[in-house]
């Protein structure tokens, strides 16, 4: 942990498919299920994913991997893509 007052941690790497960013910092917030980050990092990670992913193709999207303290934490696309119904 880098800063105890914000639960700020060092993130070795975040990777989505071939897109990766290293040496980042992150805040752990157990009160939310949302993942946010600097625009440049998020846009770089998501450049190969459509803004409105096709829910019938979720299994074809890459895993999102956070490496923290040398340990990989992997989210499958069905875990990081919010599936909602629009207009009923």
C-alpha positions as CSV (number, residue, x, y, z in Angstrom):
1,X,0.0,0.0,0.0
2,X,1.4,3.4,-0.9
3,X,-1.0,5.7,1.0
4,X,-3.2,4.3,3.9
5,X,-5.6,7.2,3.9
6,X,-6.9,6.4,0.3
7,X,-6.0,2.7,0.0
8,X,-3.7,3.8,-2.8
9,X,-1.8,0.8,-4.2
10,X,0.9,0.2,-6.8
11,X,-0.3,-1.6,-9.9
12,X,2.4,-3.3,-11.9
13,X,0.4,-3.7,-15.1
14,X,-3.1,-3.5,-16.5
15,X,-3.6,-5.4,-19.8
16,X,-6.6,-5.9,-22.1
17,X,-5.6,-8.1,-25.1
18,X,-2.4,-6.7,-26.6
19,X,-2.9,-3.3,-24.9
20,X,-1.0,-2.8,-21.7
21,X,0.1,-0.1,-19.3
22,X,2.7,-0.4,-16.5
23,X,3.7,1.2,-13.3
24,X,0.3,2.7,-12.3
25,X,-1.4,3.6,-9.1
26,X,-4.9,2.6,-8.1
27,X,-7.4,3.3,-5.3
28,X,-9.2,0.3,-3.9
29,X,-12.8,1.1,-3.2
30,X,-14.8,-1.8,-1.9
31,X,-18.0,0.3,-2.1
32,X,-18.3,0.2,-5.9
33,X,-18.1,-2.3,-8.8
34,X,-16.9,0.3,-11.3
35,X,-13.4,0.5,-12.7
36,X,-12.2,3.9,-13.7
37,X,-8.9,5.4,-14.6
38,X,-7.1,8.2,-16.5
39,X,-8.6,8.8,-19.9
40,X,-5.4,8.0,-21.7
41,X,-5.1,4.6,-20.0
42,X,-8.8,3.7,-20.4
43,X,-8.9,4.7,-24.0
44,X,-5.7,2.9,-24.7
45,X,-7.0,-0.3,-23.1
46,X,-10.3,-0.1,-24.8
47,X,-9.2,0.8,-28.3
48,X,-10.1,-2.6,-29.7
49,X,-13.4,-2.9,-27.9
50,X,-16.5,-1.2,-29.4
51,X,-18.1,1.5,-27.3
52,X,-21.3,-0.5,-27.2
53,X,-20.2,-4.1,-27.2
54,X,-22.4,-6.8,-28.8
55,X,-23.6,-8.9,-25.9
56,X,-23.9,-11.9,-28.1
57,X,-20.1,-11.7,-28.7
58,X,-18.9,-11.1,-25.1
59,X,-17.0,-14.3,-25.0
60,X,-14.8,-13.1,-28.0
61,X,-13.4,-10.1,-26.1
62,X,-10.1,-10.4,-24.3
63,X,-9.6,-10.8,-20.5
64,X,-8.8,-7.7,-18.4
65,X,-5.8,-8.5,-16.2
66,X,-4.5,-6.4,-13.3
67,X,-1.1,-7.4,-12.0
68,X,-0.6,-6.2,-8.4
69,X,2.4,-7.2,-6.4
70,X,3.4,-9.7,-9.0
71,X,0.0,-11.5,-8.8
72,X,-2.4,-11.5,-11.7
73,X,-6.1,-10.8,-11.1
74,X,-8.0,-11.7,-14.3
75,X,-11.5,-10.5,-15.2
76,X,-13.3,-12.3,-18.0
77,X,-15.3,-10.1,-20.4
78,X,-18.5,-11.3,-18.9
79,X,-17.2,-9.9,-15.6
80,X,-16.1,-6.4,-16.8
81,X,-18.8,-5.7,-19.4
82,X,-22.1,-4.4,-18.0
83,X,-25.0,-6.0,-19.7
84,X,-28.2,-3.9,-19.7
85,X,-31.3,-3.8,-21.8
86,X,-32.1,-0.4,-23.5
87,X,-35.6,0.7,-24.2
88,X,-37.4,-2.2,-22.6
